[in-house]
């Protein structure tokens, strides 16, 4: 079956770095997405990886290892506004998104 | 980026009534739109794929007669929750693929439905 696993909740300190992991199992693979979702709002796109390696975009970076079925989202210089849920989603052979349950990130001063 | 507008943002309705949610692509044509439902503290669950000019494709377990989807134009898809019940209360979100052949999805603002 198809499955996405990511931690339910993480806590970090303002100004620090946090890494949110995601493992996936899909029928075929056409890329891995990370979305940010604030409570009561729709998800917003953060990153997309289809090749192995690290993609850096400002304070956010995303890594993919296709052979391991593994990705992580790295957030640097954490700000209070980064408190949100982070959703990992894998695109399968039909380009359908398989969503993880999301990781709630709590930022403390 | 592409803009997807969803309306209304929230709605409260009585049990047994029907509610229509609209999803519009404002600056691009979307031949395919997706409808998701999200319960509190849970992930997005794909309900159906809406294709312009043809019948929607529903996911297993989603009642097509209860959740009516119409994609009558390249910029509008609607989801009608018929004979709503309190258990239908949820956050409904639509999305459309990037018009430039990219793989990311652009989401509407979501609709918070409460059935009383």
HADDOCK unambig.tbl for C-alpha pairs under 7 A between the chains (distance, minus, plus):
assign (segid A and resid 41 and name CA) (segid B and resid 109 and name CA) 6.26 0.50 0.50
assign (segid A and resid 41 and name CA) (segid B and resid 110 and name CA) 6.58 0.50 0.50
assign (segid A and resid 42 and name CA) (segid B and resid 93 and name CA) 6.90 0.50 0.50
assign (segid A and resid 42 and name CA) (segid B and resid 107 and name CA) 6.39 0.50 0.50
assign (segid A and resid 42 and name CA) (segid B and resid 108 and name CA) 6.62 0.50 0.50
assign (segid A and resid 42 and name CA) (segid B and resid 109 and name CA) 5.15 0.50 0.50
assign (segid A and resid 42 and name CA) (segid B and resid 110 and name CA) 5.58 0.50 0.50
assign (segid A and resid 43 and name CA) (segid B and resid 107 and name CA) 6.68 0.50 0.50
assign (segid A and resid 99 and name CA) (segid B and resid 43 and name CA) 6.45 0.50 0.50
assign (segid A and resid 99 and name CA) (segid B and resid 44 and name CA) 6.39 0.50 0.50
assign (segid A and resid 100 and name CA) (segid B and resid 43 and name CA) 6.10 0.50 0.50
assign (segid A and resid 101 and name CA) (segid B and resid 42 and name CA) 5.44 0.50 0.50
assign (segid A and resid 101 and name CA) (segid B and resid 43 and name CA) 4.11 0.50 0.50
assign (segid A and resid 102 and name CA) (segid B and resid 43 and name CA) 6.16 0.50 0.50
